[in-house]
Amino acid sequence: MPIFTYDGFSKHIPTWEEHILGPLSYLKNERTWILDIGPGEGASTLWFLNNLADQTYSRVYSLDGWHQKETEKNFDKNIAESELSYKVIKVKGNPLQKINELCVTIQTGHWQKFNIIYVNCTTMSLEAMSILLNAFYILKDDGVMIINNNEVTHKISTLGGNAVHYREVLGWLRRLLAGRAEIVHSGKQLILKKINVQNIS
């Protein structure tokens, strides 16, 4: 049984079952690539494994800085106990740097784009903007991106003393992607579907 020292994930399961599992159930039979940014102790990674990674060659890429050793230790243990652990690719490092590396790798044709991307990491506004834009770039057409902390209300202060609301970043992102992304759900999480370029008139 997985052990979690905190539970920030289970409250999202009903939303995921309605907006992810239902509409994307066809992915179970396809080679599906999922990017889980900020999985912490692995609750979201395990959900993806158990619900959408049925196909033999499906993979869940779990990307985190794991600055707290105990969190990483719990992630490793929780994933190792799963019969599907071989489908998890652990990517450790600064999320912004690592997602930039993924963009370059995909541009060179060595990797395919992702069917689903879950962003549950920083609310530092400038860093979040770069992560979200790059995540959208490496998302397949008709793919889904889930963004956590959509309803956050606190201010984030940067080193220069400039305070910017993370929610303003998400508002800016929605405006920027208008016509390119459909809002599937907006609540505690923002769920976007990338519109296939062939369907854009």
Buried (B, 14 or more C-beta within 10 A) or exposed (E): EBEBEEEEBEEBBEBBEEBBBEEBEEBBEBEBBBBBBBBBBBBBBBBBBEBBBBBEEBBBBBBBBBEEEEBBEBBBEBBEEBEBBEBBEBBEEBBBEBBBBBBEEBEEEEBEBBBBBBBBBBBBBBBBBBBBBBBBBBBBBBBBBBBBBBEBEEEBEEEEEEEBBBBEBBEEBBEBBEEEBBEBBBEEBBBBBBBEEEEEE
